[in-house]
Amino acid sequence: MNVLNRLKTRIKDTFHLISWNVRNFFNRIKNAIASFFVSKWKNTSVYKKRIEKKKNRRQIIYDYAIQFGEERFFDGVHLRYDRIRKHINEELQTLEKGNPKVEELLAIKKVLPATKDQVKRREKAKEITKNLLQAALYLLPVLVLLGIFSFYPIINSFRLVFLTGYNGMTGEYKGLTLFGNFAEVIKDPSFIIPSATTKSTALINTGLIVIISVPLTIIISLVISVALASIKPLKGFFQTIYFLPYVTNALAVGLVFAYMFQATGGLVNRFLITFGIEGGSWIGVGAPYWKAMFVLILFSVWNGLAFKIMVFLSAIESIDKQYYQAASIDATPRFKQFTKITVPLISPSIFYILITSVIGSFKTYSSVVAIFGNEGKPPGADYHMKTIVFYIYDYFSNPDNMPLAAAASIVLFAIILLLTVVQNAVGKRRVHY
């Protein structure tokens, strides 16, 4: 045993010795490099000019101090800059503005070293600048990607929306317009207001998805989160199950939904037949509008549960258990605990989920493509299930229609911005931080 301990100590000492030698070696290299660059810097004309400038400034201050006697501004061999500054200020108060001596005194005051307060302000400014540069360095990769794929497209959209006769291949245009592209988009019967030939529009479809799916998703995810927070056995298993949709490709899930709701052989119709119910067509030929919308909303609700459950569950688990213990002592019912404790304390998370869900629902696109294909509607239907983003993507098939796509995207941006502002105004009164 003693031999083993001695061997461990020997290995440990050897390791420390090696690490010390390595650190010492790198420190010598670092000091040698630093000394080399310092010596080179001192031989530059910039450094010599800086030293000469310091000498001249000190000589100016010294000459001024000599005029009034060394004992007044000198403390042994050191100049008292505070006394010189005070004397200059007193002299400036006695002189008139036009006096040529004023400029001379101001020049002397300018070359005086900084005061303690000035040094503190400079150090603080240096620290702030250093922190900003560090933050900018860390954020640079993300900022570059955002600049290329987010900021530039936004700026380019505001440029394209004012162009007419645009050529998507060459980038040339015939003229400018202020509201022409917006008017053409708004008048399109497939975008906002349906006409006699169109029974649905992109705005109506998107609005229905937002109005129905967002509240349903929030309520269901909140109930599931409360249930998951209250159980102990297999808790991790259930969390994994509910989190799976978040990491699953939306197009793949949409294709599964499309298969489930097939008129013949679909899982949903087979299930309904067991109860003697004829499901009929959901997303195929002859499918009614509301049945197709039901499938789309069902997919949106299911696909949006995972992230919301994760946020709500983390918020619920961060609530202090003493609140619930006090409520249990008072024999408060579970539902009242939920409405009076859980909901108010996680209201910031609910508010965050509400805003992000509304924005996400307005950007619905992949689910429509996955369920209804590139046409955005059941085969042979006299309506379509296209959303606003789907409508914008339709313009991309023709590069000459980029100004119209830009106009539609700005309209979408304005709608989301307006709703977000309204939600923020309401949230200030309802959210408890």
Summary of the structure (lengths in Angstrom):
residues: 433
radius of gyration: 36.4
end to end distance: 60.9
largest distance: 114.4
contacts: 1147
relative contact order: 0.07
helix: 74%
strand: 2%
